[in-house]
Amino acid sequence: MAKSQINRVALLGAGPRGTSVLERLLANWAAESVEGATLHIDVVDPYPAGSGHVWQPEQSRLFLMNTQSFYPTLIPEDPKLAPPLAGGSFDQWREARRRDGEGLNDAEKAELATLESHDFPSRALYGRYLRQTLEGLLERLPDGVEVTFHKTLAVAAHPVKREKEDGFDVELANGARLTVGSVVLALGHIESRLNPEQRSFKSAADEQGLLYFPPAPPADVDWQAVPDNEPVLVRGMGLNFFDVMGQLTEGRGGKFVEAGSPGAGVLEYRASGREPKIIAASRRGTPYRAKAGLAGYYPSSITMRYLTEDAVDRFRAAGIQPGFDHDLWPLLHRDALWAYYTTLARSQPTAIKDPEQFLADLEDALQPHAHTTAKWESDVGDLVEKHVVASRRLNLRGLAAPLAGRTFASRRELDVAITAYLDDDARRSALGEADPVKMAIGALHTGRAILKSVVADGGITDESWLAGLRGWFESFVEGLASGAPALRSEQLAALARAGVVSFVGPDPKFSVDRGAKVFRAVSPWVHDAPVEARTLVEAMSPANRVGINLSPLLEQLMADGLVRTKIMMGVEGTPMQTTGLDVEPHPYRPLAANGSITKNLYVLGLQLSASQWGTAIAAEARPLTGPAYASGQRTLRDADEIARSILGR
């Protein structure tokens, strides 16, 4: 039974998360409607609903998704949930639109003509899927439902007393006011304040006539403002770096062509003459490792043996709150080692003396119950040293820092080393499940899906979350398992060979020379003169931290004590501000400043980053083969819980 005959909801944010709540509201209403009852949904977002800010179909087609076509979905596939009224996964939509081209422009049809299930689609095409899925839902509105879209920003939400229930007055930037019973915060990526160094660079740029591009979604940046043929410093070599790279090369008329034998994975870059001289820097000194070429999202040859859902269930059954470094990482570390050496034995048996005996001994050494935490790693190390040739032994931490411990006499020498790294990494990606390195990374990636469920909602200790999971593991695993398609590594290597891109080196230090009116960067590991440029681009998204956001809505909610930032206790009992809101599951409702639950207010998406890990990734369509992990469609189940709570189901 619905909470009242008239139910009015405001969805603040109309990207994938807000649209998921809309979809679940419609599905649950249709499954159990009440005669004479009405549901009015107000959707508030300055960007078009469905695609929201990040996934606008009008953006450059050079911006690629970081997941293959078979991965993302907006529509749940859980038989326990109310059945959806319309829509399916992105891959199902891709196949349908490839056949009929309905509602697509010529560019979208051209992309779909060659886009296969294992390929990486453009963000623009995914945005079209999101919008068309929303349109399909709106065409099938159940009786008693009305949806109104407000193409503006929500700037405040004040609690109000209604006749029977509490609700909110939502103020919009256009001056309108909505009185609703429930509010859902699905705000997605929001602008954040610059840190002190970034503010100083922006100030120096304004004063000295330099160009400084602060962190921003790549589609929001005017890339034509970057001067032709001049040096440009780019800080950050994660996923956004490749967006910057594409806009300043292919986006200016350059072309990549195959060099050598077809399919060899070696590209040549043909410049247009308008490219700037890109000088790239990051803490590691190299970009993330490229994704392996796989038929599915997880390697089919990898079966988790140690960090399994059964293993972590045993912690719960015993009433143990595991620590990350002590309890969880040792299990995942074992899986990575086993994946690496079993793949090595299969694909390069000559690298191992007596592979069969080695694997039998390794299996014994990896047994969690057989050894202390300290001793098993030593035993495995001794075993590997005895059986495996030195050049094929796994240095797991070293994979994420390929330049660690090396110095370079010049930046030219560094460029040669990084180009060789990129070529090698792309070659390994092409080998897919035959490459031991990519399969060790594949085990880490698979383990990440299990960890997401383990660590959510206080599943691990605060100090483990701060010092272990977010302290070192997150950046480590992202550098290995969250990389771009291998094509991007091939392209970057081609640009380096062409002299369009060069590198600064690990641990770079940035500064401004006000006298010379330039930005400078230097690496302590490269014995060469500092790099200078009049343009500096921050190749990263705005920080996802609610405490430094620039959202007028969140600032008002915090100032009024309706929400608060989650505080965790560090290793020495020091309170630490986290990135997300303090919420009470389930469903996710924020805690007020006084610790009480703010009624009828719900949170979904990035602002849950202190309760969930990996909140930015899309929901995973149910795989055709292999395991379907609980974390894959968690955001859709969260949306369903919110919808059912709002409707009183």
C-alpha positions as CSV (number, residue, x, y, z in Angstrom):
1,M,0.0,0.0,0.0
2,A,1.4,3.4,-0.9
3,K,2.0,5.9,2.0
4,S,-0.7,8.2,0.7
5,Q,-3.0,8.6,-2.3
6,I,-0.9,11.4,-3.7
7,N,2.8,10.8,-3.8
8,R,5.2,13.4,-5.1
9,V,8.9,12.8,-5.5
10,A,11.8,15.0,-6.6
11,L,14.7,13.3,-8.4
12,L,17.7,15.8,-8.2
13,G,20.0,14.6,-10.9
14,A,18.9,13.0,-14.2
15,G,21.9,11.0,-15.2
16,P,22.1,7.2,-15.0
17,R,21.5,7.1,-11.2
18,G,18.5,9.4,-11.2
19,T,17.1,7.6,-14.2
20,S,17.5,4.3,-12.4
21,V,15.4,5.5,-9.5
22,L,12.8,6.8,-12.0
23,E,12.7,3.4,-13.7
24,R,12.3,1.6,-10.4
25,L,9.5,3.9,-9.3
26,L,7.6,3.2,-12.4
27,A,8.2,-0.6,-12.2
28,N,7.2,-0.9,-8.6
29,W,4.2,1.4,-9.1
30,A,3.0,-0.8,-12.0
31,A,3.5,-4.0,-10.1
32,E,1.4,-2.9,-7.1
33,S,-0.7,0.2,-8.0
34,V,-3.4,1.5,-5.8
35,E,-6.7,2.5,-7.4
36,G,-7.2,6.2,-7.4
37,A,-3.6,6.9,-6.2
38,T,-1.3,9.2,-8.1
39,L,2.5,9.5,-8.4
40,H,4.1,12.7,-9.6
41,I,7.8,12.6,-10.3
42,D,9.8,15.9,-10.7
43,V,13.1,15.3,-12.4
44,V,15.5,18.2,-11.9
45,D,18.8,18.6,-13.9
46,P,20.2,21.4,-16.1
47,Y,21.3,18.7,-18.5
48,P,19.0,16.5,-20.6
49,A,17.5,13.7,-18.7
50,G,18.8,10.2,-19.2
51,S,22.3,11.1,-20.3
52,G,22.8,13.8,-17.7
53,H,26.0,15.8,-17.6
54,V,28.7,13.1,-18.4
55,W,27.0,11.1,-21.1
56,Q,25.7,13.8,-23.5
57,P,25.2,12.3,-27.0
58,E,26.5,15.6,-28.6
59,Q,30.0,15.2,-27.2
60,S,33.1,14.2,-29.2
61,R,33.0,10.6,-30.4
62,L,36.7,10.4,-29.5
63,F,35.8,10.1,-25.9
64,L,35.5,6.3,-25.3
65,M,33.9,4.4,-22.5
66,N,36.2,2.4,-20.2
67,T,34.0,-0.7,-20.5
68,Q,33.0,-2.8,-23.4
69,S,29.6,-2.9,-25.0
70,F,28.5,-6.0,-23.2
71,Y,29.1,-4.5,-19.8
72,P,26.8,-1.6,-18.9
73,T,23.1,-1.5,-18.2
74,L,20.5,0.8,-16.9
75,I,17.8,-1.9,-16.5
76,P,18.0,-4.6,-13.7
77,E,17.9,-8.3,-14.5
78,D,17.0,-9.6,-11.1
79,P,13.8,-11.7,-11.0
80,K,13.3,-10.8,-7.4
81,L,12.7,-7.1,-8.4
82,A,9.6,-5.7,-10.0
83,P,9.9,-6.3,-13.8
84,P,11.0,-3.3,-15.9
85,L,8.4,-1.7,-18.1
86,A,10.9,-1.1,-21.0
87,G,14.5,-1.3,-22.0
88,G,17.4,-3.6,-21.7
89,S,21.2,-3.6,-21.5
90,F,23.4,-1.4,-23.7
91,D,24.4,-4.5,-25.7
92,Q,20.8,-5.4,-26.4
93,W,20.1,-1.8,-27.4
94,R,23.2,-1.9,-29.6
95,E,22.0,-4.9,-31.5
96,A,18.5,-3.6,-32.0
97,R,19.6,-0.1,-33.2
98,R,22.2,-1.7,-35.5
99,R,19.3,-3.4,-37.2
100,D,16.8,-0.6,-37.4
101,G,18.8,2.6,-36.8
102,E,15.7,4.0,-35.1
103,G,16.2,7.6,-33.8
104,L,19.9,7.7,-34.6
105,N,21.9,10.2,-36.6
106,D,24.4,9.3,-39.2
107,A,27.4,9.4,-36.9
108,E,25.7,7.1,-34.5
109,K,24.8,4.7,-37.3
110,A,28.3,4.7,-38.5
111,E,29.7,3.8,-35.1
112,L,27.2,1.1,-34.6
113,A,28.0,-0.4,-38.0
114,T,31.4,-1.6,-36.7
115,L,30.8,-1.7,-33.0
116,E,30.8,-5.3,-31.7
117,S,30.0,-6.6,-28.2
118,H,33.6,-6.7,-27.1
119,D,34.4,-3.2,-28.5
120,F,34.5,0.0,-26.4
121,P,31.7,2.4,-27.4
122,S,31.9,6.2,-27.4
123,R,30.4,7.9,-24.4
124,A,28.2,9.8,-26.8
125,L,26.7,6.5,-28.0
126,Y,26.1,5.4,-24.5
127,G,24.4,8.7,-23.8
128,R,22.0,8.0,-26.8
129,Y,21.2,4.6,-25.2
130,L,20.4,6.3,-21.9
131,R,18.1,8.8,-23.5
132,Q,16.3,6.3,-25.7
133,T,15.8,4.0,-22.7
134,L,14.3,6.9,-20.8
135,E,12.1,7.7,-23.8
136,G,10.9,4.1,-23.8
137,L,10.0,4.2,-20.2
138,L,8.0,7.5,-20.6
139,E,6.0,5.9,-23.5
140,R,4.9,3.2,-21.0
141,L,3.9,5.3,-18.0
142,P,1.5,3.4,-15.7
143,D,-1.9,4.8,-14.9
144,G,-1.8,7.5,-12.3
145,V,1.9,8.5,-13.0
146,E,3.0,11.9,-14.2
147,V,6.6,12.9,-14.8
148,T,7.7,16.6,-15.1
149,F,11.2,17.6,-16.2
150,H,12.8,20.8,-14.9
151,K,15.9,21.8,-16.9
152,T,17.5,23.7,-14.1
153,L,19.5,23.2,-10.9
154,A,18.1,22.5,-7.5
155,V,19.7,24.9,-5.1
156,A,18.0,24.1,-1.8
157,A,15.7,21.6,-0.1
158,H,14.0,22.7,3.1
159,P,12.0,20.3,5.3
160,V,8.3,21.2,5.6
161,K,5.4,19.8,7.5
162,R,2.5,18.5,5.4
163,E,-0.9,17.5,6.5
164,K,-0.1,13.8,7.1
165,E,3.7,13.5,6.4
166,D,6.9,15.4,6.4
167,G,8.2,16.6,3.1
168,F,10.5,19.2,1.4
169,D,10.3,22.5,-0.4
170,V,12.8,22.2,-3.2
171,E,14.1,25.6,-4.6
172,L,15.2,25.7,-8.2
173,A,17.7,28.0,-9.8
174,N,15.0,29.4,-12.1
175,G,13.0,30.6,-9.1
176,A,10.4,27.8,-9.1
177,R,9.6,25.8,-5.9
178,L,8.5,22.2,-5.7
179,T,6.7,20.8,-2.6
180,V,7.3,17.1,-2.5
181,G,7.1,14.2,-0.1
182,S,10.5,12.7,-0.9
183,V,13.8,13.9,-2.4
184,V,16.5,11.7,-4.0
185,L,20.0,13.0,-4.3
186,A,21.5,11.5,-7.5
187,L,23.9,14.4,-8.1
188,G,26.7,12.5,-9.9
189,H,29.9,14.4,-10.6
190,I,29.8,17.9,-9.1
191,E,32.3,20.7,-9.2
192,S,34.8,20.9,-6.3
193,R,36.9,23.7,-4.9
194,L,40.5,23.7,-6.2
195,N,43.2,22.7,-3.8
196,P,45.8,25.4,-2.7
197,E,48.3,24.5,-5.4
198,Q,45.6,24.5,-8.1
199,R,44.4,27.9,-6.9
200,S,47.9,29.3,-7.0
201,F,48.4,28.0,-10.6
202,K,45.0,29.6,-11.6
203,S,46.0,32.9,-10.0
204,A,49.4,32.8,-11.7
205,A,47.8,32.1,-15.0
206,D,45.4,35.0,-14.7
207,E,48.2,37.4,-13.7
208,Q,50.8,36.2,-16.2
209,G,48.7,35.6,-19.2
210,L,49.2,31.8,-19.0
211,L,46.7,29.1,-19.7
212,Y,45.6,26.9,-16.8
213,F,42.9,24.2,-17.3
214,P,41.7,23.0,-13.8
215,P,40.1,19.5,-13.3
216,A,36.9,19.2,-15.3
217,P,35.0,16.6,-17.3
218,P,36.8,16.5,-20.6
219,A,33.6,17.2,-22.6
220,D,33.3,20.5,-20.8
221,V,36.7,21.9,-21.9
222,D,37.3,24.1,-24.9
223,W,40.2,22.2,-26.3
224,Q,40.6,24.6,-29.2
225,A,41.9,27.1,-26.7
226,V,45.1,25.1,-26.4
227,P,47.6,26.7,-28.8
228,D,48.9,24.9,-31.9
229,N,52.5,23.8,-32.0
230,E,53.4,25.0,-28.4
231,P,54.4,22.9,-25.5
232,V,51.5,21.9,-23.2
233,L,52.1,20.3,-19.8
234,V,49.5,17.6,-19.0
235,R,49.3,16.5,-15.3
236,G,47.8,13.1,-14.8
237,M,48.0,10.0,-16.9
238,G,44.8,8.2,-15.9
239,L,41.7,7.8,-18.1
240,N,41.2,11.5,-18.6
241,F,44.7,11.8,-20.1
242,F,43.7,9.8,-23.1
243,D,40.7,12.1,-23.6
244,V,43.1,15.1,-23.6
245,M,45.5,13.2,-25.9
246,G,42.7,12.4,-28.4
247,Q,41.4,16.0,-28.6
248,L,44.8,17.5,-29.2
249,T,45.8,15.0,-31.9
250,E,42.9,13.2,-33.8
251,G,40.7,16.1,-32.7
252,R,43.0,18.4,-34.7
253,G,43.0,16.3,-37.9
254,G,45.8,13.9,-37.2
255,K,45.4,10.2,-38.1
256,F,46.7,6.9,-36.8
257,V,47.5,4.2,-39.4
258,E,48.8,0.7,-39.1
259,A,52.5,0.3,-39.5
260,G,54.1,-2.9,-40.6
261,S,52.0,-6.1,-40.9
262,P,48.3,-5.8,-40.5
263,G,47.0,-6.6,-37.0
264,A,50.5,-6.3,-35.5
265,G,49.3,-3.6,-33.1
266,V,51.9,-1.1,-34.1
267,L,50.6,2.3,-35.2
268,E,52.1,5.3,-37.0
269,Y,50.8,8.8,-36.4
270,R,50.4,11.2,-39.3
271,A,50.3,14.7,-37.9
272,S,48.1,17.5,-39.2
273,G,50.6,20.2,-38.2
274,R,48.2,21.7,-35.6
275,E,49.2,19.5,-32.7
276,P,50.7,21.1,-29.6
277,K,53.8,19.4,-28.1
278,I,52.2,17.3,-25.3
279,I,54.5,16.7,-22.2
280,A,52.8,14.2,-19.9
281,A,53.4,13.8,-16.2
282,S,52.1,11.6,-13.4
283,R,53.3,10.2,-10.1
284,R,54.1,6.8,-11.6
285,G,55.5,8.4,-14.7
286,T,53.5,6.1,-17.0
287,P,49.8,5.7,-17.8
288,Y,47.6,3.0,-16.4
289,R,48.1,-0.4,-17.9
290,A,45.8,-1.2,-20.7
291,K,42.9,-3.6,-20.5
292,A,43.5,-7.1,-21.7
293,G,41.6,-8.3,-24.8
294,L,39.0,-10.6,-23.2
295,A,35.7,-12.1,-24.4
296,G,34.1,-11.0,-21.1
297,Y,34.6,-8.5,-18.3
298,Y,36.4,-11.1,-16.2
299,P,38.9,-13.6,-17.5
300,S,37.2,-17.0,-18.1
301,S,40.4,-18.9,-17.3
302,I,40.6,-17.4,-13.8
303,T,38.6,-19.0,-11.0
304,M,39.0,-17.3,-7.6
305,R,40.3,-19.9,-5.1
306,Y,41.0,-17.8,-2.0
307,L,39.1,-14.5,-2.0
308,T,35.7,-16.0,-2.7
309,E,32.2,-15.1,-1.7
310,D,32.2,-18.2,0.5
311,A,35.4,-17.1,2.2
312,V,34.2,-13.7,3.1
313,D,30.8,-15.1,4.2
314,R,32.8,-17.1,6.8
315,F,33.9,-13.8,8.3
316,R,30.3,-12.7,8.7
317,A,29.2,-16.0,10.1
318,A,31.9,-15.9,12.7
319,G,31.0,-12.3,13.6
320,I,34.4,-11.0,12.4
321,Q,34.8,-7.6,10.9
322,P,37.8,-8.3,8.7
323,G,40.8,-6.0,8.3
324,F,41.9,-5.2,4.7
325,D,45.7,-5.7,5.0
326,H,45.5,-8.6,7.5
327,D,42.5,-10.6,6.3
328,L,41.4,-9.7,2.7
329,W,44.6,-8.7,0.9
330,P,46.4,-11.9,1.7
331,L,43.6,-13.9,0.1
332,L,43.5,-11.7,-3.0
333,H,47.3,-11.8,-3.2
334,R,47.2,-15.6,-3.3
335,D,44.7,-15.5,-6.2
336,A,46.9,-13.1,-8.2
337,L,50.0,-15.3,-7.7
338,W,48.0,-18.5,-8.6
339,A,46.6,-16.8,-11.7
340,Y,50.0,-15.6,-12.8
341,Y,51.9,-18.9,-12.4
342,T,49.2,-21.2,-13.7
343,T,49.1,-19.0,-16.8
344,L,52.9,-19.0,-17.1
345,A,52.9,-22.8,-16.8
346,R,50.3,-23.0,-19.6
347,S,51.7,-20.5,-22.0
348,Q,55.5,-20.5,-21.2
349,P,56.3,-23.9,-19.6
350,T,60.0,-23.6,-20.4
351,A,60.2,-20.7,-17.9
352,I,59.5,-23.2,-15.1
353,K,61.6,-26.1,-14.0
354,D,59.1,-29.1,-13.6
355,P,55.9,-27.0,-14.0
356,E,53.7,-29.8,-12.7
357,Q,55.6,-30.2,-9.5
358,F,56.0,-26.5,-9.1
359,L,52.2,-25.9,-9.3
360,A,51.6,-28.7,-6.8
361,D,54.0,-27.2,-4.3
362,L,52.7,-23.7,-5.0
363,E,49.1,-24.8,-4.2
364,D,50.3,-26.3,-0.9
365,A,52.2,-23.1,0.0
366,L,49.2,-20.9,-0.8
367,Q,46.8,-22.7,1.6
368,P,45.6,-20.0,3.9
369,H,45.2,-22.3,6.9
370,A,48.7,-23.9,6.5
371,H,50.9,-21.0,7.4
372,T,51.1,-17.8,9.3
373,T,50.5,-14.5,7.5
374,A,54.2,-13.7,7.5
375,K,55.5,-17.1,6.5
376,W,53.5,-18.0,3.5
377,E,54.9,-15.2,1.3
378,S,58.4,-16.2,2.2
379,D,57.7,-19.8,1.4
380,V,56.2,-18.9,-2.0
381,G,59.2,-16.6,-2.7
382,D,61.6,-19.5,-2.0
383,L,59.6,-21.8,-4.2
384,V,59.5,-19.4,-7.1
385,E,63.2,-18.7,-6.8
386,K,63.9,-22.5,-7.0
387,H,61.7,-23.2,-10.0
388,V,61.1,-20.1,-12.1
389,V,63.6,-18.3,-14.3
390,A,64.5,-14.8,-12.9
391,S,63.0,-12.9,-15.8
392,R,59.6,-14.5,-15.4
393,R,59.1,-14.1,-11.6
394,L,56.1,-11.9,-10.6
395,N,56.8,-8.6,-8.9
396,L,53.2,-7.7,-8.3
397,R,53.8,-4.2,-6.7
398,G,56.3,-3.5,-9.5
399,L,53.7,-3.9,-12.2
400,A,52.0,-0.7,-11.0
401,A,55.3,1.2,-10.9
402,P,57.3,0.1,-14.0
403,L,59.8,2.9,-13.7
404,A,60.5,2.5,-9.9
405,G,64.2,2.4,-9.0
406,R,65.3,3.6,-12.4
407,T,67.0,6.9,-13.3
408,F,67.4,8.4,-16.7
409,A,70.2,10.5,-18.1
410,S,67.8,12.5,-20.3
411,R,64.1,12.9,-21.1
412,R,64.9,11.3,-24.5
413,E,66.1,8.2,-22.7
414,L,62.9,8.3,-20.6
415,D,60.7,8.6,-23.7
416,V,62.4,5.5,-25.2
417,A,61.8,3.5,-22.0
418,I,58.1,4.5,-21.8
419,T,57.5,3.8,-25.4
420,A,58.9,0.3,-24.9
421,Y,56.7,-0.1,-21.9
422,L,53.6,0.9,-23.9
423,D,54.5,-1.5,-26.8
424,D,55.0,-4.3,-24.3
425,D,51.8,-3.6,-22.4
426,A,49.7,-3.5,-25.6
427,R,51.3,-6.7,-26.8
428,R,50.3,-8.4,-23.5
429,S,46.8,-7.1,-23.9
430,A,46.6,-8.6,-27.3
431,L,47.6,-12.0,-25.8
432,G,44.7,-11.8,-23.5
433,E,44.3,-14.9,-21.4
434,A,47.6,-16.3,-22.6
435,D,49.6,-13.5,-20.8
436,P,50.6,-14.2,-17.2
437,V,50.8,-10.5,-16.3
438,K,47.3,-9.7,-17.6
439,M,45.9,-12.7,-15.8
440,A,47.4,-11.7,-12.5
441,I,45.8,-8.3,-13.1
442,G,42.6,-10.2,-14.1
443,A,42.5,-11.9,-10.7
444,L,42.9,-8.5,-9.0
445,H,40.1,-7.1,-11.1
446,T,37.8,-10.1,-10.3
447,G,38.7,-9.8,-6.6
448,R,37.7,-6.1,-6.8
449,A,34.1,-7.2,-7.6
450,I,34.0,-9.4,-4.5
451,L,35.7,-6.7,-2.3
452,K,33.0,-4.2,-3.2
453,S,30.4,-6.3,-1.4
454,V,32.7,-7.1,1.5
455,V,33.7,-3.6,2.4
456,A,30.4,-1.9,1.9
457,D,28.4,-0.4,4.8
458,G,31.1,-0.8,7.4
459,G,32.1,-4.2,6.4
460,I,35.7,-3.5,7.3
461,T,37.2,-1.4,10.1
462,D,37.6,2.3,9.6
463,E,41.4,2.1,9.8
464,S,41.4,-0.6,7.1
465,W,39.2,1.5,4.9
466,L,41.4,4.6,5.3
467,A,44.9,3.1,5.4
468,G,44.4,-0.1,3.4
469,L,41.6,0.0,0.9
470,R,41.7,3.7,0.1
471,G,45.2,4.3,1.4
472,W,47.2,2.1,-1.0
473,F,45.1,-0.6,-2.6
474,E,42.8,1.7,-4.6
475,S,45.5,3.5,-6.5
476,F,47.5,0.3,-6.9
477,V,44.6,-1.7,-8.5
478,E,43.3,1.2,-10.5
479,G,46.7,1.6,-12.2
480,L,46.6,-2.0,-13.1
481,A,43.0,-2.9,-13.8
482,S,41.2,0.4,-14.6
483,G,43.1,1.3,-17.7
484,A,42.0,2.3,-21.1
485,P,41.5,0.0,-24.1
486,A,44.8,-1.2,-25.5
487,L,44.3,0.9,-28.6
488,R,45.1,4.0,-26.4
489,S,48.5,2.6,-25.5
490,E,49.2,1.8,-29.1
491,Q,48.2,5.4,-30.0
492,L,50.3,6.9,-27.2
493,A,53.3,4.9,-28.3
494,A,52.8,6.1,-31.9
495,L,52.6,9.7,-30.7
496,A,55.8,9.3,-28.7
497,R,57.6,7.9,-31.7
498,A,56.3,10.8,-33.8
499,G,57.6,13.3,-31.2
500,V,54.1,14.7,-30.5
501,V,54.2,13.4,-26.9
502,S,57.1,13.2,-24.4
503,F,57.2,12.6,-20.7
504,V,58.4,14.3,-17.5
505,G,59.2,11.3,-15.3
506,P,58.0,9.9,-12.0
507,D,57.3,12.0,-8.9
508,P,57.1,15.3,-10.9
509,K,57.2,18.6,-9.1
510,F,55.3,21.5,-10.7
511,S,55.9,25.3,-10.2
512,V,55.4,28.6,-11.9
513,D,58.3,30.9,-12.9
514,R,56.7,34.3,-12.8
515,G,59.7,36.0,-14.3
516,A,59.9,33.7,-17.3
517,K,56.0,33.5,-17.4
518,V,56.0,29.7,-17.7
519,F,54.9,26.6,-15.8
520,R,57.7,24.2,-15.0
521,A,57.9,20.5,-14.2
522,V,60.8,18.3,-13.2
523,S,61.3,14.7,-12.1
524,P,64.1,13.8,-9.6
525,W,64.7,10.6,-11.6
526,V,65.4,12.3,-14.9
527,H,68.7,14.3,-15.1
528,D,67.7,16.9,-17.6
529,A,66.5,20.5,-17.6
530,P,63.0,21.2,-16.3
531,V,60.2,21.2,-18.8
532,E,58.6,24.5,-19.5
533,A,55.2,25.4,-21.1
534,R,52.8,28.3,-21.1
535,T,49.8,25.9,-20.8
536,L,49.1,23.4,-18.0
537,V,46.2,21.0,-18.2
538,E,45.0,19.0,-15.2
539,A,44.0,15.7,-16.8
540,M,41.7,14.5,-14.0
541,S,38.1,14.8,-12.9
542,P,37.1,17.2,-10.0
543,A,37.6,15.6,-6.7
544,N,34.7,13.5,-5.5
545,R,34.6,14.9,-2.0
546,V,31.4,16.3,-0.5
547,G,33.4,18.4,1.9
548,I,34.9,20.6,-0.8
549,N,32.0,20.5,-3.3
550,L,30.6,23.6,-5.0
551,S,27.0,22.4,-5.1
552,P,24.7,25.0,-3.6
553,L,22.3,22.3,-2.7
554,L,24.8,20.2,-0.7
555,E,26.2,23.3,0.9
556,Q,22.7,24.3,2.1
557,L,21.9,20.8,3.3
558,M,25.1,20.7,5.3
559,A,24.7,24.2,6.7
560,D,21.2,23.3,7.8
561,G,22.4,20.2,9.5
562,L,20.4,17.8,7.3
563,V,23.4,15.9,6.0
564,R,27.0,15.5,7.2
565,T,30.3,14.2,5.9
566,K,31.2,10.7,7.1
567,I,34.0,10.7,9.7
568,M,36.1,7.6,10.2
569,M,38.7,6.9,12.9
570,G,42.3,6.5,11.7
571,V,44.9,4.1,13.0
572,E,45.8,6.3,15.9
573,G,42.2,7.1,16.8
574,T,42.4,10.4,14.8
575,P,39.0,11.4,13.2
576,M,39.4,11.6,9.4
577,Q,36.9,13.3,7.0
578,T,36.0,10.9,4.2
579,T,34.9,11.6,0.7
580,G,31.2,10.9,1.1
581,L,28.0,11.6,3.1
582,D,27.3,9.8,6.3
583,V,24.3,7.6,5.5
584,E,22.2,4.9,7.1
585,P,21.5,1.8,4.9
586,H,19.2,0.5,3.6
587,P,17.9,2.4,1.8
588,Y,20.6,5.1,1.9
589,R,19.3,8.0,3.9
590,P,21.7,10.7,5.2
591,L,22.4,11.2,8.8
592,A,21.8,14.8,10.1
593,A,24.4,16.7,12.1
594,N,22.9,15.5,15.3
595,G,23.1,11.8,14.2
596,S,19.4,11.3,13.4
597,I,18.1,10.1,10.1
598,T,16.8,12.8,7.8
599,K,13.5,11.4,6.8
600,N,12.3,11.1,3.2
601,L,15.8,12.1,1.8
602,Y,17.7,9.5,-0.1
603,V,21.2,9.3,-1.6
604,L,22.4,7.3,-4.6
605,G,25.7,7.3,-6.5
606,L,29.0,9.1,-6.0
607,Q,28.1,10.8,-2.7
608,L,27.9,7.2,-1.2
609,S,31.7,6.9,-1.6
610,A,32.3,6.6,2.1
611,S,29.9,3.6,2.4
612,Q,30.5,1.9,-0.9
613,W,33.7,1.4,-2.9
614,G,33.7,1.9,-6.6
615,T,30.6,4.1,-6.9
616,A,31.5,5.6,-10.3
617,I,31.2,2.4,-12.3
618,A,28.0,1.6,-14.2
619,A,25.8,-1.3,-13.3
620,E,26.9,-4.5,-14.9
621,A,24.6,-6.4,-17.3
622,R,24.3,-10.1,-16.3
623,P,27.1,-11.9,-18.1
624,L,26.2,-14.6,-20.6
625,T,28.9,-16.9,-19.1
626,G,30.8,-17.0,-15.9
627,P,29.8,-15.7,-12.4
628,A,27.5,-12.7,-11.8
629,Y,28.8,-11.0,-8.7
630,A,26.4,-9.3,-6.3
631,S,28.2,-6.0,-6.7
632,G,27.5,-5.9,-10.5
633,Q,23.9,-4.6,-10.2
634,R,24.1,-3.2,-6.7
635,T,23.4,0.4,-7.7
636,L,20.2,-0.9,-9.4
637,R,19.1,-2.7,-6.2
638,D,19.9,0.4,-4.2
639,A,17.6,2.4,-6.6
640,D,14.9,-0.3,-6.1
641,E,15.2,0.0,-2.3
642,I,14.8,3.7,-2.5
643,A,11.8,3.5,-4.8
644,R,10.0,0.9,-2.6
645,S,10.7,3.0,0.5
646,I,9.2,6.1,-1.2
647,L,6.2,4.1,-2.3
648,G,5.8,2.4,1.1
649,R,6.3,-1.0,-0.4
